[in-house]
Amino acid sequence: MQQAARVSQHTAYFHMGKLVEMGKTEDIFTRPSHKLTENYITGRFG
């Protein structure tokens, strides 16, 4: 994930084939809008 955060401008997070959140990489990694995204990024899920 560090590589993705470093090289991408936009990021999308999918869970079980459904789009959960999409936006600027900086926003997704620092201020995720959805709890599923936050849990995945922080390592609490997945």
N, C-alpha and C positions, 0 to 999 in steps of 0.2 A: 504494500500500500504506500510505502514511502516513495517508491519509484513513481507510482501513479500520481501522487500529490505533487511531485517535483516536475513532471514532464507534461502534464495535461492541463488544459485550460478549462475544460468542462468535464463533469463526472456524472454518471448515472448509477443509481443503486437499484438493483432488482432483487426481489425476494420471491422465490417459488414461481418464477416466470412473470411476475407482475412488477411494473415500474413503481417504485416507492417514492423516489426523489431524484431530481435532476437539476443541475445548476452549475454555477461556477465552482471549480474545484476548491478554491479557498473557502467559500461559504459552506460547502458540503463537509469539509474536514474541520472547520472551526465552529460553525453554527448550524448543525443539521436541524432541519425542521421536523423530522419524524423520529420517534423513539427507536424504531427498527434500525434506521441508519446510524444513529448515535451508538446503539449497542454493538453494531458490527464494527464500526470504526474504533471504538474503545476496547474491543476484544471481549466484550461480555457475551457475544453471540457469534457463532461461526467458527 
